[in-house]
Amino acid sequence: MAKQKRTGGQVPKPAEEGSTLKDLLGEGTLDKLKNMSRTMKEEEEKKRVAALEQQRAEQKEREKNKSFSELLDESHLDWKKFK
């Protein structure tokens, strides 16, 4: 029982060499997809900026509400030297 050789799983070439997705889709459809992609990227950027602004506002609020002992604990100075 000899093993049979497998022929490579070659992908058949498309009937038309020039047929791409751009060619198959109409110009109007392609423009709609590009506009949708651009809009989604802009919305994502706006969300990212809004999230950063929210984080900054929350950090500022936390900083404003800290007690003296919390501020003293976070200080990098060695206050024992100044006694």
C-alpha positions in Angstrom: 0.0 0.0 0.0 1.9 3.0 -1.3 0.9 6.4 -0.2 -0.8 8.5 -2.8 0.7 11.9 -3.6 -1.7 14.7 -3.1 -1.8 17.4 -5.7 -1.4 20.9 -4.3 -4.6 22.7 -3.5 -4.0 25.4 -6.1 -6.5 28.2 -6.1 -8.1 28.6 -9.5 -7.5 32.0 -11.1 -10.5 34.3 -11.5 -12.0 34.4 -15.0 -11.1 38.1 -15.4 -7.7 39.3 -14.2 -9.0 42.9 -13.8 -12.0 42.1 -11.7 -11.4 43.6 -8.3 -13.8 44.6 -5.6 -13.7 48.2 -6.8 -14.7 47.0 -10.3 -17.5 44.8 -9.0 -18.9 47.5 -6.8 -20.4 50.6 -8.4 -18.8 54.0 -8.0 -21.7 55.1 -5.9 -21.5 52.2 -3.6 -17.7 52.7 -3.2 -18.2 56.4 -2.4 -20.8 55.5 0.2 -18.5 53.0 1.9 -15.6 55.5 1.9 -17.9 58.2 3.4 -19.2 55.7 6.0 -15.6 54.8 6.9 -14.6 58.4 7.2 -17.6 59.2 9.4 -16.9 56.2 11.7 -13.3 57.3 12.1 -14.4 60.9 13.0 -16.9 59.6 15.5 -14.3 57.3 17.1 -11.9 60.2 17.4 -14.6 62.4 19.0 -15.3 59.6 21.5 -11.6 59.3 22.3 -11.2 63.0 22.9 -14.4 63.2 25.0 -13.1 60.3 27.2 -9.8 62.0 27.7 -11.5 65.2 28.7 -13.7 63.3 31.1 -10.7 61.7 32.7 -9.0 65.1 33.1 -12.1 66.6 34.7 -12.4 63.6 37.1 -8.7 63.9 38.0 -9.1 67.6 38.6 -12.1 67.0 40.8 -10.3 64.4 42.9 -7.4 66.7 43.3 -9.6 69.5 44.5 -11.3 67.3 47.1 -8.2 65.9 48.7 -7.6 66.5 52.4 -4.4 68.0 53.8 -3.2 64.6 55.0 -3.6 63.1 51.5 -1.7 66.0 49.9 1.0 65.6 52.5 1.3 61.9 51.9 1.6 62.4 48.2 4.3 65.1 48.6 7.8 64.0 47.5 9.6 66.2 49.9 11.0 64.8 53.1 9.3 67.0 55.7 11.4 65.6 58.5 14.4 67.6 57.2 12.4 70.8 57.7 11.5 70.3 61.4 
